[in-house]
Amino acid sequence: MGNLERLMHEKPKMSQRMALIEKQTEMHVRQVKANPAQHSQLVVTIPVVFHILYNTAAENISEAQVMSQMDILNEDFRRLNADQDNEWSQAADTQIEFCLASQDPNGNPTDGILRVPTNLTSFGTNDAMKFTSQGGSDAWPASDYMNFWVCDLGSSLLGYAQFPGGPASTDGIVCNYTATGNTGTASAPFDLGRTATHEVGHYLNLRHIWGDGGCGASDFVDDTPDSDGPNYGCALGSVACGTTDMVQNYMDYSDDACMNLFTQGQSDRMNALFAPGGARASLVSSPGCTPAVPDFALDAQAQSVIAPAAGVCATSVTPVLRVRNNGEQTLTSLDVSYSLDGTEIGTLTWTGALAYAESEDVTLSEIAPAEGNHTFSFTVSNPNGGMDENATNDTATSDFFMNTTGSGVTISVGGGSWDSEIGWSLDLNGTVLASGGAGSVTECIPNGCFTFNMTDSYGDGWNGGTYTLTDDAGNVLASGDLDTAQSGDGSTQGSDILQIGVADCGLGCTDATACNYDADATLDDGSCDFDCTGCTDPTACNYDPTATQDDGSCAVNDDCGVCGGDNSTCGGCIDSAACNYDVSAVFDDGTCDFSCYGCTNPEACNYDPSATLDDGFCELPDPVEGCPTCDYPLNIVETGLVASAAGTPALTGASGTLISLDVTLNFSNSAGGQSWPADMMVEIGLPDGNCYAIGGYNLTSACTDLGNYQVVWPAAWQTTTPGTYTATVDLAGAGLTGTGPWSFTLVNGWTTSSGVDYDATLTLNGLCTSDETDISGCTDASACNYNPQATTDDGSCDFASCSGCTDATACNYNPESTEDDGSCEFTSCAGCTDVNACNYDAGATIDDGSCLELDACGVCGGDNSTCSGCTDPEADNYDPNALVDDGSCVFAPTCPEDLNNDGQITVADVLELLADFGCTSDCSADLNGDGATNVNDILQLLAAFGNDC
């Protein structure tokens, strides 16, 4: 928070801007709390540009280390981090993502990583790394990019950030190169990239979780526990202010491995910045992550002068130029001319092969400018032998100075107990030649009168820290510290005038109001003495009888009796009805708070458990209806809705202001057409008779249009695929309010649609059911025209138009009927429905099981009896007309005399015949078939006696 305090001190208007941002944030968070459906559903992507400042190879971190940091930011802010847990239920996905910039502010392609060499060994918290003139890298436009500086911050400082509302030129975050990402130079215990997560939290308006104070100090977030200070390491279970500390929150000071969450309240606070009117809303529409494309076929760029730059402590310098191809064609040749102080000193022709967006450094021959300030420039022309189509980027310049006789000056700063808070810069006539924090750096410094500026981010001085400037021989050129600075407040900022290589810088007291004012002095040395000044008015409460010069400090007693006071010691709320009434206050300071008023009756519909004083507006539940239902769903089903057709209005009695609609739509193309879910139009009828329309493709509604399908419905709704589609429609600015009957009508908003099915559930956020509203209609649920929204029966109930046979198997089934009247019959349409049957009935719709087949005789349903008999020609009873053998064939025995069937004609057969002798009907021994057993049979048996059969 030291950087914030420094900026607010240096930029007085910043506190005003931050107050406005806080007011907008408070309103946004209040709206989200009142209507949780307004939690951010839009994923915001922030373009990021990395400024990597390096004095050593280690500080020039790899692309892999940069990408690891980007991955960590996206995981942490979207709650995709692998170390998340469920210990805190309020942990949330913030809906915020980050991407490396793919085009620069001029529309040129970029990888989002700037590598900038610096002659500074370290930086502090005075923002020097954010300015090219101070050894850093100038910020890209804060309205379109989040600037991320990586450098050596010196001491133990991990990083810092600028809150919304600060200067655009310094906006962004800074991280030490040892606390960036989770690979390369990242050092434990801050080696998981959470330093950047923490600092981006500040960049997005989050305070430290303990509110930077003791118990009761606020971080402006309701769902983070109160705490009295930071936690270090991983102090799980730490208790402060009566609650367990959320040490895993990214906005604490815990080690990286301990952190794992933002809360929903923190998410709401950050997302307020992207709401309309929010301080960082412009990032939502930034083109930073849109890939750049070339504007010209031939476009060579004089990108920059790498050397000479800043100060050169030598008699000569080797210029290095950087050229770039911004054209579509590959750059293979280029003419280069270069100048010193406006006079051309050389030319060359470069050849090579640079694809679009590629650069190459060109080293020239050594030059020897004279002592003093110079400007080096170069110009490119004739790319590939043709005309450059964009001359605006053909020249680059660099201002520098030569110190041909001088030597390096070493600036050493620090040695106190809080060196991490130190910042400094050395300027000559307003141009900063060096800057940094605690540590040592050697610079090429010309002779002159310098200003050494000093800052302390905490505001309590340098606590023993000093600065010393020495030449190459070890001679001390100047020394001092913030606490004894010639000018400044001695604690937060100050400056000293230094004479290097010159005899007189005109030092002295330049304040004409001082007792020791020196009219010949041109530079103030901090020696001004004001002991002779004071209040010379005897009527003032601070009258100084020893003063000889009035310093304008005369004051009077305020209403509290304090000399020069602002009434703050006796001000307060003097309204005895207020929650914070102060009986000791002398005058009202406008702080009266009435937020403790509300309904204190637990039985009331609007009971406020936080209220301590009843406001007399309790709303008791209706004896029949109870309490009204708010933010309630309304289901509307429309089947086969054709082009431009409006469905049946769904009525509901309600009171309030319709803030938004949560829409869940089950959609299908019932007619097989090409309709979209996005074609759906919703017409909203208000109790005052006005109506408003949202959605629809090309149908013009008679109601006031609040936006067509492109404005209202998501792009995913522009499809013919059936399914379930959801959306939230913000109506907060439409002013849809009233008490009485509201109507909601679904309309097919495509004028050439074949027909659709809509099954929509609309959640009416902001409306509450109202028992003061009567909606007429049929209230009998058994009626054909039953209206579930109706509250008063108007006698219109119809029980006939929808009655009929509802059994789909009946002959007289009526698919339009919703009430069965007992008329179903199953006989008039019954018959054989099998087309292969011999008695098939083409008019039958119900099969009655009567289907038959032809028998072998060709008789439908016959049993073959009309053409059956003995079909064996060998049989005694063979029937040549028979088609089906009925098993009746009879054959004469081949050996009839063998009555006992033992294979021989013996006495045993004679005895069997004698036993049957005299039989006259059905005789078993009738050998000759004459119907009787007689002498003829005996003679036949005797004739065969003794034979084998």
ZAMARGU-4260 file (C-alpha; in steps of 0.2 Angstrom, whole numbers, plus 5000, padded with zeros to 4 digits):
<rodrens>
0) 5000/5000/5000 | 5015/5011/5001 | 5015/5014/4982 | 4997/5020/4984 | 5001/5032/4998
5) 5015/5039/4988 | 5004/5042/4972 | 4990/5050/4982 | 5003/5062/4990 | 5011/5066/4973
10) 4994/5066/4964 | 4981/5075/4975 | 4967/5072/4962 | 4970/5053/4963 | 4960/5052/4979
15) 4945/5061/4971 | 4946/5048/4957 | 4947/5034/4968 | 4932/5040/4978 | 4922/5041/4962
20) 4928/5023/4958 | 4923/5017/4975 | 4906/5025/4974 | 4903/5016/4957 | 4910/5000/4964
25) 4898/5001/4979 | 4883/5003/4968 | 4888/4988/4957 | 4891/4977/4972 | 4874/4983/4980
30) 4865/4978/4964 | 4873/4961/4963 | 4869/4958/4981 | 4851/4963/4978 | 4850/4952/4963
35) 4863/4937/4963 | 4858/4933/4945 | 4868/4949/4940 | 4884/4941/4945 | 4896/4943/4931
40) 4892/4930/4917 | 4904/4939/4904 | 4921/4933/4904 | 4933/4948/4903 | 4950/4945/4894
45) 4964/4958/4898 | 4978/4960/4886 | 4995/4960/4894 | 5012/4967/4889 | 5028/4961/4898
50) 5042/4974/4900 | 5057/4964/4904 | 5071/4975/4911 | 5088/4967/4912 | 5105/4972/4917
55) 5111/4954/4919 | 5107/4938/4909 | 5098/4931/4923 | 5086/4946/4924 | 5081/4943/4905
60) 5069/4929/4910 | 5064/4916/4897 | 5048/4916/4887 | 5044/4899/4896 | 5044/4909/4913
65) 5033/4922/4906 | 5020/4909/4899 | 5020/4900/4916 | 5015/4917/4924 | 5001/4919/4911
70) 4995/4901/4914 | 4995/4904/4933 | 4985/4921/4932 | 4972/4912/4921 | 4971/4897/4933
75) 4970/4907/4949 | 4957/4920/4942 | 4946/4907/4934 | 4948/4895/4949 | 4956/4881/4939
80) 4971/4880/4950 | 4975/4862/4955 | 4978/4867/4973 | 4960/4874/4976 | 4950/4866/4990
85) 4933/4867/4998 | 4938/4875/5014 | 4930/4891/5010 | 4913/4890/5002 | 4913/4908/4996
90) 4928/4904/4984 | 4924/4910/4967 | 4928/4910/4948 | 4931/4928/4944 | 4926/4927/4926
95) 4943/4936/4922 | 4956/4930/4910 | 4972/4936/4903 | 4981/4935/4886 | 4997/4940/4879
100) 4995/4955/4867 | 4996/4950/4849 | 4996/4968/4842 | 5004/4984/4849 | 4996/5001/4851
105) 5000/5005/4832 | 4992/4989/4826 | 5008/4981/4823 | 5011/4962/4827 | 5019/4958/4844
110) 5022/4943/4855 | 5018/4954/4870 | 5035/4953/4877 | 5047/4968/4877 | 5065/4965/4881
115) 5074/4981/4887 | 5092/4982/4892 | 5095/4994/4907 | 5111/5001/4915 | 5102/5001/4932
120) 5107/4986/4943 | 5090/4988/4953 | 5074/4998/4954 | 5064/5004/4969 | 5045/5008/4971
125) 5047/5026/4963 | 5041/5020/4946 | 5057/5023/4937 | 5056/5006/4928 | 5040/5013/4919
130) 5050/5027/4910 | 5062/5025/4896 | 5070/5041/4901 | 5074/5033/4918 | 5081/5017/4913
135) 5065/5008/4911 | 5051/5005/4898 | 5037/5017/4894 | 5019/5010/4897 | 5008/5005/4883
140) 4991/5014/4884 | 4983/5008/4900 | 4965/5009/4892 | 4970/4994/4881 | 4983/4984/4890
145) 4989/4979/4907 | 5007/4983/4908 | 5018/4970/4918 | 5035/4976/4922 | 5048/4963/4927
150) 5065/4969/4934 | 5076/4968/4949 | 5067/4977/4963 | 5082/4976/4975 | 5081/4971/4993
155) 5067/4959/4998 | 5053/4968/4988 | 5043/4956/4978 | 5031/4968/4968 | 5019/4982/4969
160) 5004/4988/4958 | 4994/5004/4954 | 4976/5005/4960 | 4963/5011/4947 | 4962/5030/4946
165) 4981/5033/4945 | 4991/5040/4931 | 4990/5031/4915 | 5009/5033/4912 | 5012/5022/4927
170) 4997/5010/4927 | 5001/4992/4929 | 5010/4980/4940 | 5028/4976/4944 | 5036/4960/4949
175) 5054/4955/4954 | 5062/4944/4942 | 5064/4931/4956 | 5045/4931/4960 | 5038/4929/4942
180) 5030/4913/4936 | 5035/4895/4942 | 5051/4891/4933 | 5068/4899/4928 | 5073/4912/4941
185) 5058/4910/4952 | 5064/4907/4970 | 5055/4899/4984 | 5044/4902/4994 | 5037/4914/4981
190) 5040/4903/4966 | 5022/4899/4961 | 5018/4915/4952 | 5006/4921/4966 | 5015/4938/4968
195) 5008/4943/4951 | 4991/4936/4956 | 4991/4946/4972 | 4997/4962/4963 | 4984/4960/4949
200) 4971/4959/4963 | 4977/4977/4968 | 4977/4982/4950 | 4959/4977/4950 | 4955/4987/4966
205) 4957/4974/4979 | 4964/4979/4996 | 4974/4968/5008 | 4962/4955/5016 | 4965/4963/5033
210) 4961/4980/5027 | 4978/4987/5031 | 4973/4990/5049 | 4967/4982/5065 | 4951/4973/5069
215) 4937/4984/5061 | 4948/4990/5046 | 4939/4985/5030 | 4945/4978/5014 | 4927/4983/5007
220) 4922/4965/5004 | 4909/4957/5015 | 4913/4939/5013 | 4931/4940/5019 | 4934/4937/5038
225) 4939/4952/5048 | 4958/4951/5053 | 4970/4962/5062 | 4986/4960/5051 | 4994/4950/5038
230) 4999/4931/5039 | 5016/4925/5034 | 5021/4907/5029 | 5005/4896/5030 | 4997/4900/5046
235) 4982/4889/5044 | 4969/4890/5058 | 4975/4907/5063 | 4962/4917/5073 | 4960/4935/5074
240) 4945/4947/5078 | 4935/4932/5084 | 4936/4923/5067 | 4947/4911/5058 | 4959/4920/5046
245) 4957/4917/5027 | 4976/4914/5025 | 4973/4905/5009 | 4967/4921/5001 | 4978/4928/4987
250) 4977/4946/4995 | 4986/4940/5011 | 5005/4939/5013 | 5005/4920/5014 | 5018/4909/5004
255) 5013/4905/4986 | 5010/4887/4991 | 4997/4892/5004 | 4986/4904/4993 | 4972/4897/4982
260) 4957/4908/4981 | 4947/4924/4978 | 4930/4926/4986 | 4913/4930/4977 | 4914/4947/4985
265) 4931/4950/4979 | 4925/4944/4961 | 4910/4956/4962 | 4922/4971/4967 | 4934/4967/4953
270) 4920/4965/4940 | 4913/4982/4945 | 4928/4989/4935 | 4922/4982/4919 | 4903/4987/4921
275) 4897/5002/4911 | 4906/5017/4919 | 4919/5006/4927 | 4937/5012/4929 | 4944/4998/4918
280) 4928/4996/4906 | 4939/5000/4891 | 4949/4984/4893 | 4933/4974/4888 | 4934/4981/4870
285) 4953/4982/4868 | 4960/4976/4852 | 4976/4970/4861 | 4973/4952/4859 | 4967/4953/4841
290) 4980/4947/4829 | 4988/4961/4819 | 4988/4960/4800 | 4999/4970/4788 | 4992/4986/4781
295) 5004/4988/4766 | 5013/4977/4754 | 5030/4986/4756 | 5032/4994/4773 | 5050/4995/4781
300) 5051/5003/4799 | 5066/5011/4807 | 5061/5003/4823 | 5074/5010/4836 | 5091/5016/4839
305) 5099/5003/4851 | 5115/5013/4853 | 5120/5027/4856 | 5108/5031/4870 | 5109/5040/4887
310) 5126/5044/4892 | 5142/5038/4884 | 5158/5039/4894 | 5170/5036/4880 | 5178/5045/4865
315) 5168/5035/4853 | 5153/5024/4851 | 5147/5010/4839 | 5129/5014/4832 | 5117/4999/4832
320) 5101/5001/4823 | 5085/4990/4823 | 5075/4989/4807 | 5058/4979/4805 | 5047/4973/4791
325) 5029/4979/4794 | 5024/4974/4776 | 5016/4959/4768 | 5030/4955/4757 | 5046/4948/4764
330) 5059/4962/4765 | 5075/4957/4756 | 5084/4974/4754 | 5084/4991/4761 | 5093/5008/4760
335) 5098/5016/4776 | 5105/5033/4779 | 5111/5040/4796 | 5114/5057/4804 | 5122/5065/4819
340) 5114/5081/4824 | 5104/5083/4808 | 5119/5080/4796 | 5120/5064/4786 | 5136/5055/4790
345) 5134/5039/4781 | 5123/5027/4770 | 5122/5008/4768 | 5112/4995/4759 | 5105/4981/4770
350) 5101/4964/4763 | 5093/4949/4771 | 5076/4941/4773 | 5063/4947/4785 | 5046/4941/4786
355) 5031/4951/4792 | 5034/4958/4810 | 5052/4952/4811 | 5067/4963/4816 | 5085/4964/4814
360) 5099/4974/4822 | 5112/4983/4810 | 5129/4987/4817 | 5137/5003/4809 | 5155/5009/4810
365) 5162/5018/4825 | 5159/5036/4826 | 5167/5049/4838 | 5155/5064/4843 | 5162/5078/4852
370) 5159/5081/4871 | 5141/5086/4875 | 5123/5082/4870 | 5119/5075/4853 | 5105/5067/4842
375) 5108/5052/4832 | 5095/5047/4819 | 5093/5035/4804 | 5080/5033/4790 | 5075/5018/4779
380) 5070/5019/4761 | 5068/5009/4745 | 5062/4992/4752 | 5065/4978/4740 | 5070/4992/4727
385) 5052/4999/4728 | 5043/5014/4736 | 5039/5012/4755 | 5020/5013/4756 | 5020/5020/4774
390) 5033/5034/4777 | 5027/5038/4794 | 5039/5025/4802 | 5054/5027/4792 | 5064/5037/4804
395) 5070/5034/4822 | 5081/5045/4834 | 5090/5044/4850 | 5096/5058/4861 | 5112/5055/4870
400) 5127/5064/4877 | 5146/5061/4876 | 5157/5063/4891 | 5174/5061/4883 | 5185/5067/4897
405) 5174/5061/4912 | 5172/5045/4920 | 5159/5034/4928 | 5150/5040/4944 | 5145/5026/4956
410) 5129/5030/4966 | 5127/5019/4982 | 5110/5020/4991 | 5105/5011/5007 | 5112/5005/5023
415) 5096/5008/5034 | 5083/4996/5042 | 5070/4998/5028 | 5079/4999/5012 | 5065/4991/5002
420) 5055/5007/5004 | 5069/5018/4996 | 5068/5026/4979 | 5079/5039/4970 | 5082/5048/4954
425) 5096/5059/4948 | 5091/5073/4935 | 5100/5086/4925 | 5089/5101/4920 | 5074/5090/4921
430) 5081/5075/4912 | 5083/5060/4923 | 5100/5052/4920 | 5098/5038/4933 | 5086/5030/4945
435) 5083/5015/4956 | 5082/5009/4974 | 5093/5002/4987 | 5110/4996/4980 | 5124/5003/4968
440) 5124/5008/4950 | 5138/5016/4940 | 5133/5029/4927 | 5141/5041/4915 | 5138/5058/4922
445) 5143/5074/4914 | 5148/5089/4924 | 5134/5100/4930 | 5121/5105/4943 | 5110/5090/4948
450) 5095/5087/4958 | 5095/5071/4968 | 5077/5066/4972 | 5073/5054/4986 | 5057/5045/4991
455) 5051/5033/5004 | 5036/5022/5000 | 5030/5020/5018 | 5033/5039/5023 | 5043/5037/5038
460) 5060/5043/5031 | 5075/5032/5026 | 5078/5025/5044 | 5097/5026/5043 | 5099/5024/5024
465) 5110/5036/5015 | 5116/5040/4997 | 5134/5043/4992 | 5141/5047/4974 | 5160/5043/4971
470) 5171/5044/4956 | 5182/5031/4948 | 5196/5036/4960 | 5184/5033/4976 | 5182/5052/4979
475) 5166/5056/4987 | 5157/5069/4976 | 5141/5070/4987 | 5131/5062/5001 | 5116/5064/5011
480) 5099/5056/5015 | 5080/5059/5015 | 5079/5064/5033 | 5090/5079/5031 | 5086/5084/5013
485) 5087/5102/5007 | 5069/5102/5002 | 5054/5091/5004 | 5045/5084/5019 | 5059/5074/5026
490) 5049/5058/5027 | 5040/5054/5011 | 5050/5064/4998 | 5064/5076/4997 | 5078/5082/4986
495) 5096/5089/4986 | 5106/5100/4974 | 5123/5092/4969 | 5137/5101/4961 | 5148/5089/4951
500) 5163/5096/4941 | 5157/5114/4943 | 5161/5127/4956 | 5144/5136/4958 | 5127/5130/4955
505) 5119/5146/4963 | 5114/5137/4979 | 5105/5147/4992 | 5088/5151/4999 | 5077/5156/4985
510) 5061/5158/4995 | 5057/5177/4996 | 5047/5174/5012 | 5062/5166/5021 | 5072/5176/5034
515) 5088/5172/5024 | 5081/5174/5006 | 5096/5175/4994 | 5091/5186/4979 | 5107/5179/4970
520) 5103/5161/4972 | 5096/5152/4957 | 5094/5134/4965 | 5087/5132/4983 | 5099/5122/4994
525) 5086/5119/5008 | 5094/5132/5019 | 5079/5144/5020 | 5075/5149/5038 | 5058/5154/5043
530) 5060/5157/5061 | 5057/5176/5059 | 5040/5172/5051 | 5023/5169/5059 | 5006/5176/5063
535) 5007/5195/5066 | 4988/5197/5069 | 4986/5200/5088 | 4967/5194/5086 | 4972/5177/5080
540) 4973/5162/5092 | 4991/5158/5086 | 4997/5176/5086 | 5017/5176/5087 | 5023/5192/5095
545) 5041/5188/5090 | 5037/5186/5071 | 5042/5201/5060 | 5035/5193/5044 | 5017/5187/5042
550) 5017/5170/5034 | 4999/5169/5032 | 4997/5156/5045 | 4985/5166/5056 | 4970/5156/5062
555) 4954/5157/5073 | 4946/5145/5085 | 4934/5134/5077 | 4917/5130/5085 | 4925/5117/5096
560) 4937/5130/5103 | 4952/5122/5093 | 4964/5135/5086 | 4964/5133/5067 | 4953/5118/5069
565) 4940/5111/5056 | 4927/5107/5069 | 4931/5089/5068 | 4934/5087/5086 | 4916/5091/5091
570) 4907/5086/5075 | 4895/5072/5074 | 4877/5067/5071 | 4865/5077/5081 | 4849/5069/5075
575) 4843/5059/5090 | 4833/5048/5078 | 4849/5042/5069 | 4858/5026/5073 | 4874/5035/5077
580) 4867/5049/5087 | 4881/5058/5096 | 4875/5066/5112 | 4892/5075/5114 | 4892/5083/5096
585) 4891/5102/5095 | 4886/5103/5076 | 4880/5090/5063 | 4894/5084/5051 | 4883/5076/5039
590) 4887/5058/5045 | 4870/5053/5052 | 4866/5035/5048 | 4849/5028/5047 | 4854/5011/5040
595) 4848/5002/5056 | 4830/5006/5052 | 4819/4992/5045 | 4806/4980/5049 | 4810/4971/5065
600) 4795/4959/5065 | 4800/4941/5061 | 4783/4937/5055 | 4783/4951/5042 | 4786/4947/5024
605) 4799/4961/5023 | 4808/4956/5040 | 4826/4963/5041 | 4836/4953/5053 | 4850/4967/5052
610) 4838/4981/5058 | 4838/4987/5076 | 4825/5001/5075 | 4808/4997/5067 | 4803/5009/5053
615) 4785/5006/5054 | 4783/4998/5037 | 4782/4980/5041 | 4771/4970/5028 | 4762/4956/5036
620) 4757/4941/5026 | 4740/4940/5018 | 4729/4927/5028 | 4726/4917/5012 | 4740/4921/5000
625) 4754/4923/5012 | 4769/4933/5007 | 4772/4938/4989 | 4784/4928/4979 | 4798/4938/4971
630) 4810/4934/4956 | 4798/4920/4952 | 4797/4909/4936 | 4783/4910/4923 | 4782/4895/4910
635) 4775/4898/4893 | 4773/4884/4880 | 4769/4887/4862 | 4767/4872/4849 | 4768/4874/4831
640) 4770/4893/4831 | 4770/4899/4813 | 4779/4914/4805 | 4775/4931/4814 | 4762/4922/4825
645) 4760/4927/4843 | 4756/4915/4856 | 4743/4916/4870 | 4748/4930/4882 | 4753/4923/4899
650) 4746/4934/4913 | 4753/4937/4930 | 4749/4949/4944 | 4764/4957/4950 | 4772/4973/4957
655) 4789/4980/4956 | 4802/4984/4942 | 4808/4971/4930 | 4826/4972/4932 | 4831/4957/4921
660) 4824/4941/4913 | 4833/4924/4916 | 4827/4914/4900 | 4827/4895/4898 | 4821/4890/4881
665) 4817/4872/4875 | 4817/4874/4856 | 4813/4863/4841 | 4809/4866/4823 | 4792/4857/4823
670) 4789/4860/4805 | 4807/4855/4800 | 4812/4872/4794 | 4827/4883/4797 | 4821/4894/4812
675) 4833/4899/4826 | 4830/4900/4845 | 4836/4918/4842 | 4820/4921/4831 | 4810/4921/4847
680) 4802/4938/4852 | 4795/4941/4869 | 4782/4955/4871 | 4780/4962/4888 | 4764/4970/4893
685) 4764/4982/4908 | 4750/4986/4920 | 4748/5004/4912 | 4745/4997/4895 | 4762/5000/4887
690) 4771/4985/4880 | 4789/4982/4875 | 4798/4969/4864 | 4814/4960/4865 | 4822/4948/4852
695) 4815/4943/4835 | 4824/4942/4819 | 4815/4953/4806 | 4797/4955/4813 | 4792/4973/4818
700) 4782/4973/4834 | 4769/4986/4838 | 4777/4987/4855 | 4793/4998/4859 | 4808/4989/4853
705) 4822/4986/4866 | 4834/4976/4855 | 4833/4963/4842 | 4841/4945/4842 | 4858/4952/4840
710) 4857/4963/4855 | 4847/4952/4867 | 4851/4933/4863 | 4868/4925/4864 | 4877/4921/4847
715) 4875/4902/4852 | 4856/4905/4849 | 4859/4907/4830 | 4857/4889/4825 | 4843/4877/4819
720) 4849/4863/4832 | 4835/4859/4844 | 4839/4859/4862 | 4839/4870/4878 | 4846/4887/4877
725) 4849/4900/4891 | 4851/4919/4893 | 4850/4933/4905 | 4842/4949/4898 | 4847/4965/4907
730) 4832/4977/4908 | 4838/4988/4922 | 4838/5003/4911 | 4821/5001/4902 | 4811/5007/4917
735) 4798/4993/4916 | 4788/4995/4932 | 4771/4994/4939 | 4758/4985/4950 | 4744/4975/4942
740) 4742/4962/4928 | 4758/4960/4917 | 4758/4949/4901 | 4771/4940/4893 | 4769/4934/4875
745) 4780/4923/4864 | 4781/4927/4846 | 4789/4919/4831 | 4799/4933/4825 | 4805/4927/4808
750) 4792/4932/4795 | 4796/4916/4784 | 4797/4903/4797 | 4789/4886/4794 | 4784/4884/4812
755) 4793/4881/4829 | 4790/4874/4846 | 4794/4885/4861 | 4794/4879/4879 | 4801/4894/4889
760) 4803/4898/4907 | 4805/4916/4911 | 4812/4921/4928 | 4805/4938/4932 | 4819/4946/4942
765) 4813/4962/4951 | 4794/4957/4951 | 4784/4951/4966 | 4767/4943/4966 | 4754/4955/4971
770) 4738/4951/4980 | 4731/4968/4975 | 4730/4962/4957 | 4715/4952/4950 | 4717/4943/4934
775) 4700/4937/4927 | 4698/4920/4919 | 4693/4902/4922 | 4700/4895/4939 | 4693/4877/4938
780) 4708/4866/4934 | 4696/4853/4926 | 4690/4865/4913 | 4696/4866/4895 | 4701/4884/4896
785) 4708/4884/4914 | 4720/4899/4917 | 4733/4895/4930 | 4737/4914/4931 | 4719/4919/4935
790) 4714/4924/4952 | 4696/4928/4950 | 4684/4917/4941 | 4674/4926/4927 | 4662/4912/4924
795) 4670/4908/4907 | 4675/4890/4911 | 4672/4878/4896 | 4670/4859/4899 | 4664/4854/4882
800) 4675/4860/4868 | 4690/4850/4874 | 4680/4834/4879 | 4680/4818/4868 | 4688/4801/4867
805) 4706/4803/4874 | 4711/4784/4871 | 4723/4783/4857 | 4717/4765/4854 | 4699/4769/4851
810) 4690/4770/4834 | 4685/4788/4839 | 4701/4794/4847 | 4702/4814/4846 | 4719/4820/4849
815) 4713/4838/4852 | 4703/4832/4867 | 4710/4835/4885 | 4695/4828/4894 | 4688/4810/4892
820) 4669/4810/4890 | 4667/4791/4890 | 4663/4790/4872 | 4677/4779/4867 | 4671/4764/4856
825) 4682/4750/4849 | 4670/4740/4837 | 4666/4751/4822 | 4684/4751/4816 | 4689/4733/4821
830) 4693/4719/4809 | 4708/4710/4802 | 4722/4722/4798 | 4735/4709/4791 | 4736/4712/4772
835) 4742/4694/4770 | 4726/4687/4778 | 4712/4680/4767 | 4699/4690/4776 | 4710/4707/4777
840) 4698/4722/4780 | 4706/4738/4772 | 4694/4749/4782 | 4699/4742/4799 | 4711/4752/4811
845) 4710/4740/4826 | 4715/4722/4824 | 4702/4711/4832 | 4712/4695/4830 | 4700/4688/4817
850) 4713/4686/4803 | 4712/4669/4794 | 4723/4659/4781 | 4717/4648/4766 | 4718/4629/4770
855) 4725/4617/4758 | 4708/4615/4750 | 4708/4634/4746 | 4695/4637/4760 | 4697/4653/4770
860) 4699/4648/4788 | 4695/4630/4783 | 4701/4614/4791 | 4706/4604/4775 | 4691/4593/4778
865) 4683/4596/4761 | 4698/4588/4751 | 4705/4575/4763 | 4705/4556/4761 | 4717/4541/4758
870) 4730/4548/4745 | 4740/4531/4744 | 4736/4521/4728 | 4742/4505/4736 | 4729/4506/4750
875) 4713/4497/4748 | 4703/4513/4751 | 4713/4525/4740 | 4703/4541/4735 | 4710/4549/4719
880) 4700/4565/4723 | 4708/4568/4740 | 4721/4582/4741 | 4725/4580/4760 | 4729/4562/4767
885) 4718/4560/4783 | 4727/4544/4789 | 4712/4533/4784 | 4721/4522/4771 | 4718/4503/4774
890) 4730/4489/4767 | 4726/4470/4766 | 4738/4460/4776 | 4751/4450/4767 | 4750/4435/4778
895) 4732/4435/4785 | 4733/4417/4792 | 4747/4422/4804 | 4734/4427/4817 | 4746/4429/4832
900) 4759/4437/4821 | 4774/4426/4826 | 4779/4424/4808 | 4773/4406/4805 | 4757/4397/4802
905) 4755/4385/4816 | 4742/4376/4828 | 4742/4392/4838 | 4734/4401/4823 | 4721/4387/4821
910) 4717/4388/4839 | 4714/4407/4838 | 4703/4405/4822 | 4693/4392/4831 | 4691/4404/4846
915) 4683/4416/4834 | 4673/4403/4824 | 4655/4408/4821 | 4658/4427/4822 | 4647/4437/4810
920) 4653/4455/4813 | 4670/4463/4815 | 4678/4447/4816 | 4697/4446/4820 | 4699/4429/4811
925) 4690/4434/4795 | 4704/4429/4783 | 4694/4431/4767 | 4686/4447/4771 | 4668/4441/4769
930) 4663/4448/4786 | 4662/4432/4796 | 4673/4418/4803 | 4667/4402/4795 | 4673/4385/4787
935) 4680/4395/4772 | 4692/4404/4784 | 4697/4387/4791 | 4701/4380/4774 | 4711/4395/4770
940) 4722/4393/4786 | 4724/4374/4783 | 4730/4378/4765 | 4744/4389/4772 | 4748/4378/4788
945) 4766/4376/4791 | 4772/4391/4780 | 4783/4405/4786 | 4776/4423/4784
</rodrens>
